[in-house]
Amino acid sequence: MTEQVKDKELIDIIGWGAFDDWTEMRCAIEDRYVADAKWRVDDNGYVECKYETNGKTLCALSVENKKIYLTVAFDETERDHSASVLNDMPERITAAYAAAPEKDNVKTAVFPIEQPLIDDFIKLLGTKRKFDK
């Protein structure tokens, strides 16, 4: 893991529009959760910011090919909690969740980040873990 990526570096990697969405999603997470942000960057333009508490991952934001993604792993209990919220989510979110692979009883969903869906992503994270703040 590396230190936090500077805003200018991230803008160079993903551009201004995507940077705004990235920043809004990061702020939404950091305003609600107490979690350590662990960064990973490679030479191919991949950037990841993983949010962890007590060694357990809440979610990860990543950039690949100039697109932003939110990755969330749901264990069996978390899937049960998220089922009721997913019924009210936009089709793009429910489709990504339904298509997510399951391994060792953990479903790992990768959602493309789009600004209008950020509030829905926060609701979904709330089913995984209650807000700390």
N, C-alpha and C positions, 0 to 999 in steps of 0.2 A: 504494500500500500504506500501511497505517496501522500504528501501534504495536499491540501485543497488546491485545485486548479484555479489560477487567477482568471478573473472575468474576461480579460482581453484574450487570453489563450483560448478560452471556451468559445468566445465570439468568433475567433479565427477558425475554429473547428466546425461550428454549427451555424454561424450566421446570426444576425440580430433577431429575426422572427422566432426562431427556435430557442434562442437564448432567453427571450421573454417568457416563453412557456416553461423552460427549464427553471428559471428563477421563481416563477409563480408556484410551480409544483414543490420546489425545495422549501420555499417560505411556508407553504401550506403544511408540509410535514413538520418542519422545525417549529412552527407556531403551536403545534398540538402535541408533539412528542419530545421527551427527553431521550435522546439517542446519540451515540457516537457516530460521526460520519467518517467512513473509511474510503479513501480515494484510490483508484487504480487508473493508470493512463498507460497506453502503449504507443508505439511509433506509427501505428496505422490509423490514428484518429479515434481510437476507442477510449471512451472515458466512462468510468463508473463511480458512483457515490453510493455506498452501501450504508444503510442505517441499522445499527445494532444496539441492543441493550442487554447487558449481562450475557454476552456471547450469543444471543439469539437475534437473528435477522428479522427486522420488521419489513423492509423492502429495499429495493435498489433502483436508482435512476441511472440510466446509461445512455450513451450516445454512440450510435454506429451508423456509418454512411450518412451523416448529417441528419439523422432522425433520432428522436428522443423516445425512450421506452421506460416504463415502470414495470419491474418484475416483483411479483409477490408470490411467496410459497405458502400454501394453505395446508395445514394438517387436517385430520379428519374432523376434529372439534371445530376448527376455524371454518371449514367448509359448511358444516351444519349451521353456524351462525350467519354465514354470508348468503345462504340460500334465499332467505326472505328478502334481503336487500337487493339481490340480483334480479328479482322479479320486476323491480321498478327501475332498472338501469337501461340505458340506451342499448340498442341491438349491437353496436360495435363492441361494447364492453362484454355483454353476455356471450357473444360469439367467440371472442378471444378467450374468455374463461372456459367455455365449453370445449374449445379446441386444445386447451392446455394439456400437456402430458401428465400422467400420474406415475410416480415411481416410489416404491416403499411407503405407500399410503400418504404421499405428499403430492399435491397438485401445484405445479409451478406455472403460473400464468404470466404472460408477457403482453403488456398493453401499450400500443402506440399512444404517446401523449399528444393530446389536442386540447387547446385552451378551453373550449366549452365543456369538456368532460372532467376538468380538474376537481370540481366539487363532488362529482360522482366517485372519483378515485378516492377521495378523502373519506367518503361514507363507507366505501368498501374496506379501506384500511381500518376504520373504526370497528368493523366486525372482527377483524383479526386481533386487534388489541385496543382497549379503551384509551382515549386521549389522556395524556399525563398533565396537560396544562389546561 
